[in-house]
Amino acid sequence: MAAYQDVHDTWGRLSRDGHVGMTDAFQIVLSAANDDEGRRALAELLARDENVAMIDPDALSYLRVSRDVPLPPGVENHRADAYFRTRFYTGTRLSKTHRVENPREFLYFNYAIGMLVGTLDEVTAVKAQIRGSGYEPVLVRMPDGREKAIGTVMINEFRDTTFGPYDEIVFYVSAVPVDSPATVKRYEYVNGFSLQVPLDRGATTYQLKLWLSELSPTDGGNDFLGTNKELGSFRFEDLSDGTMAFRSWDKELKALVSGKVPRALTTDAAAAKAAYRAAADRAGTTVPVNSVATIPVASRPDEDVGRPAHQWAIAVDWRECVVQEITPRQVSVVFGESEWGRRFHDFVFTPALSFYTPSGVGEIVQHIGDCPYAPAVQTTREFTQI
């Protein structure tokens, strides 16, 4: 009961002047001690309208998150980061499918993300997968004249979110709306960075399938974003060789995909920057110099094949990231015997680029409609490594 009383005592002392700001909220949350009784005291305080009326909006959001979502053990607390001073959490609602608690706002306070980006040989099969969605895959013309699609295996370790912690694997292709200008539909392949350039220019990540370790974010995506998420099982591990190894299984415990993502730069930094510039120059664009972006997303449930996709977006601050060319041998990608493992295998995926960020923040922007091709990006930090 100590945390319960400490919260009430701290509130009483700090609210005497009729105003509670973020500095006060820090102390109130500290007194709650990430404890069930402390969260119960926060709930009691925030249930009173006269208390809420004296709290600044960013402080109120921080107190509400601390009330509803325990901070996972061993995870650094970024919930009061400057990024969230204008991105507020208001509370929960029930999901439609399983009637579980779901946050109204999908905020991501601490995550590690890895991506393996490569070419997909079977363009016809990829186009069939997204037919009727209103999108078509971006194509790259290889040096031998063949055109290939761009596919990505995305590995998400969401350490702290408004859903709580969870893990995720995503298969997606880079795509654009079918009525897009021809200049954003095809690119010349110069090197592995040519696979990133379409996204730098605002292409959409068309998410074919997603697997998650927890039910609440699975419902959150399916019920409020129009995704095709399913439960899965995962094992992520940081290895001594500087890579993040991953293994994944679908809800039937059939293997999806395994491999590893480099966590540090394994090539010469100057050469990597020159390669990125060469790819950007060929596409008539520039290399991003910041870590903040808004990424357009499209998705639809499996049963909606042939129907228009839903549009939403992911706003991120990667903070620091490692982007580099890789060879298939470096990342050891193996697709399993599951339905989607076989499907992505049959697309003939050849990884050529890797991305890793150890600790970023972000939010999902729900039901935004189509995003522009030049998303508004505010420069806040330079990439630490490319």
Beta strands, then each sheet from edge to edge (+ up, - down):
strand 1: 92-94
strand 2: 101-103
strand 3: 106-120
strand 4: 135-137
strand 5: 139-141
strand 6: 147-161
strand 7: 166-177
strand 8: 186-188
strand 9: 204-212
strand 10: 229-231
strand 11: 233-238
strand 12: 243-249
strand 13: 255-262
strand 14: 292-299
strand 15: 310-317
strand 16: 322-325
strand 17: 334-335
strand 18: 349-365
sheet 1: 1+ 2-
sheet 2: 4+ 7- 6+ 3- 18+ 15- 14+ 9+ 10+
sheet 3: 4+ 7- 6+ 3- 18+ 16-
sheet 4: 4+ 7- 6+ 5- 8-
sheet 5: 11+ 12- 13+ 17-
end
